[in-house]
Amino acid sequence: MVEVQGATVAEGLANLTERYPDLRKNIFNDEGRVRAFVNIYLNDEDVRYLPEKELTPTSGGDAVSIIPSIAGGC
């Protein structure tokens, strides 16, 4: 777990990738949007389905999870 500051999910992700620049290419595409195969959750809520998406406000104690999609099979 890593703690970052941010008034919104987007600000938190920006601060995270500023601190750990190698993560940027794994989270964001060339246009600066969250990659299609990366799922972002705010306190167990999928950010894609929240009204304000990445602009959803955060507060102290909120947890933002970054989960890459997993595909595969036999």
BAFI-3210 file (N, C-alpha, C; in Angstrom, 3 decimals, decimal comma, padded with zeros to 6 digits):
// residues 74
n [1|2|3|4|5|6|7|8|9|10|11|12|13|14|15|16|17|18|19|20|21|22|23|24|25|26|27|28|29|30|31|32|33|34|35|36|37|38|39|40|41|42|43|44|45|46|47|48|49|50|51|52|53|54|55|56|57|58|59|60|61|62|63|64|65|66|67|68|69|70|71|72|73|74]
n.u [000,844|000,458|000,583|-000,893|-001,521|-004,454|-007,204|-009,050|-009,730|-008,248|-006,236|-004,895|-003,918|-002,248|-000,363|000,684|001,910|003,729|005,458|006,262|007,363|007,631|005,285|003,438|003,253|002,038|-000,451|-001,656|-002,624|-001,203|-002,601|-003,096|-005,176|-006,785|-005,767|-007,575|-007,586|-007,099|-008,419|-009,900|-010,647|-012,560|-012,777|-013,943|-015,762|-016,265|-014,643|-015,294|-018,045|-018,957|-020,557|-018,850|-016,569|-013,043|-012,787|-013,991|-014,380|-012,071|-011,361|-009,667|-008,554|-009,815|-009,612|-007,889|-007,816|-005,832|-006,328|-005,207|-006,717|-007,247|-006,680|-007,161|-006,826|-007,584]
n.v [-001,163|002,239|005,579|008,484|011,930|013,714|015,452|014,370|011,271|011,273|013,192|011,860|009,631|010,993|012,067|009,683|008,567|010,523|010,267|007,636|007,190|005,111|003,687|005,082|004,415|001,967|002,456|004,619|005,524|006,721|009,061|009,974|008,882|006,529|003,250|000,831|-001,778|-001,493|-001,357|000,867|001,378|002,977|002,748|000,123|000,652|000,685|002,987|003,686|003,575|005,497|008,690|010,948|009,785|009,605|012,076|012,020|013,054|012,565|011,571|011,718|008,546|007,130|004,451|003,748|001,472|-000,172|-002,258|-004,524|-005,916|-009,381|-011,908|-014,986|-018,523|-021,870]
n.w [000,000|-000,752|000,253|-000,993|-001,763|-002,765|-004,075|-005,710|-007,447|-009,821|-009,238|-007,191|-008,616|-010,393|-008,607|-007,617|-009,937|-010,411|-008,291|-008,695|-011,542|-013,468|-013,352|-014,833|-017,610|-017,432|-016,348|-017,718|-021,087|-024,246|-024,649|-022,156|-020,771|-018,571|-019,082|-021,025|-020,014|-017,342|-014,178|-011,947|-008,607|-006,111|-002,838|-003,143|-005,183|-008,606|-010,506|-013,106|-013,214|-011,530|-011,136|-011,554|-012,429|-012,835|-011,705|-009,304|-005,984|-003,267|000,132|003,315|004,323|002,331|-000,027|-002,935|-005,455|-007,850|-010,396|-012,688|-015,607|-016,098|-018,346|-020,028|-020,279|-021,275]
ca.u [000,000|001,179|-000,280|-000,685|-002,497|-005,217|-008,596|-009,855|-009,042|-007,266|-005,088|-004,163|-003,169|-001,184|000,674|001,315|002,798|004,827|006,381|006,742|007,146|007,540|003,899|002,617|003,016|001,182|-001,778|-002,206|-002,237|-000,470|-003,454|-003,233|-006,372|-006,549|-005,809|-008,824|-007,470|-006,795|-009,626|-009,640|-011,730|-012,534|-013,508|-014,683|-016,664|-015,585|-014,658|-015,946|-019,487|-019,292|-020,967|-017,746|-015,450|-011,770|-012,898|-014,685|-013,612|-011,590|-011,108|-008,743|-008,995|-010,297|-008,662|-007,971|-007,162|-005,529|-006,363|-005,140|-007,567|-006,516|-007,347|-006,436|-007,620|-007,000]
ca.v [000,000|003,501|006,722|009,683|012,989|014,092|015,806|013,503|010,045|011,670|013,832|010,802|008,873|011,870|012,118|008,363|008,388|011,489|009,655|006,393|007,451|003,893|003,217|005,854|003,673|000,820|002,920|005,554|005,372|007,870|010,248|010,335|008,254|005,229|002,172|000,066|-003,007|-001,151|-001,027|001,710|001,305|003,872|002,062|-001,007|001,096|000,835|004,412|003,848|003,664|006,630|009,826|011,844|008,942|009,919|013,367|011,778|013,534|011,617|012,156|010,927|007,206|006,437|003,539|003,633|000,239|-000,267|-003,678|-004,824|-007,018|-010,623|-012,749|-016,213|-019,738|-023,020]
ca.w [000,000|-000,855|000,536|-001,801|-001,570|-003,948|-003,795|-006,566|-007,869|-010,844|-008,577|-006,496|-009,624|-010,887|-007,579|-007,576|-011,079|-010,276|-007,330|-009,307|-012,967|-014,281|-013,330|-015,773|-018,863|-017,129|-015,960|-018,694|-022,488|-024,779|-024,557|-020,748|-020,207|-017,940|-020,075|-021,038|-019,228|-015,954|-013,420|-010,780|-007,627|-004,954|-001,767|-003,720|-006,249|-009,886|-010,855|-014,420|-013,043|-010,675|-011,976|-011,902|-012,850|-012,185|-011,009|-008,049|-004,826|-002,264|001,451|004,112|004,634|001,135|-000,662|-004,384|-005,886|-009,274|-010,681|-014,120|-016,065|-016,327|-019,335|-020,296|-020,304|-021,961]
c.u [000,899|000,193|000,114|-001,794|-003,224|-006,658|-009,558|-009,057|-007,938|-006,034|-004,252|-003,326|-002,018|-000,037|001,415|002,317|003,902|005,897|007,032|006,514|007,015|006,118|003,047|002,273|002,123|-000,259|-002,434|-001,750|-001,538|-001,266|-003,674|-004,484|-005,988|-006,727|-007,088|-008,761|-007,103|-008,095|-009,229|-010,864|-011,498|-013,407|-014,452|-015,718|-015,848|-015,742|-015,363|-017,443|-019,911|-019,627|-019,813|-016,479|-014,155|-011,791|-013,675|-013,821|-013,207|-011,432|-010,177|-009,329|-009,573|-009,199|-008,931|-007,158|-006,988|-005,379|-006,271|-006,084|-006,680|-007,325|-006,526|-007,373|-006,894|-007,324]
c.v [001,238|004,621|007,894|010,676|013,252|014,362|014,971|012,241|010,404|012,323|012,800|009,973|009,699|011,940|010,793|008,209|009,437|010,911|008,400|006,471|006,203|003,325|003,877|005,051|002,461|001,221|003,746|005,234|006,646|009,171|010,697|009,784|006,925|004,151|001,341|-001,171|-002,752|-000,708|-000,257|001,644|002,325|003,223|000,990|-000,621|001,303|002,282|004,645|004,068|004,762|007,835|010,708|011,106|009,314|011,258|013,246|012,250|012,387|012,347|011,225|009,570|006,446|005,543|003,511|002,401|000,269|-001,742|-003,891|-005,987|-008,229|-011,458|-014,013|-017,400|-020,828|-023,008]
c.w [000,000|-000,554|-000,344|-001,486|-002,874|-003,574|-004,626|-006,874|-008,866|-010,218|-007,829|-007,457|-010,184|-009,884|-007,468|-008,713|-011,126|-009,342|-007,917|-010,819|-013,836|-014,310|-014,413|-017,025|-018,647|-016,811|-017,061|-020,112|-022,961|-024,708|-023,109|-020,085|-019,573|-019,009|-019,907|-020,138|-017,766|-015,274|-012,170|-009,877|-006,526|-003,896|-002,319|-004,777|-007,518|-010,361|-012,193|-014,294|-012,069|-011,555|-012,436|-012,330|-012,116|-011,438|-009,698|-006,882|-003,901|-000,943|002,212|004,468|003,454|000,585|-002,159|-004,768|-007,391|-009,588|-012,196|-014,444|-016,332|-017,303|-019,541|-020,318|-021,046|-023,415]
res [m|v|e|v|q|g|a|t|v|a|e|g|l|a|n|l|t|e|r|y|p|d|l|r|k|n|i|f|n|d|e|g|r|v|r|a|f|v|n|i|y|l|n|d|e|d|v|r|y|l|p|e|k|e|l|t|p|t|s|g|g|d|a|v|s|i|i|p|s|i|a|g|g|c]
***
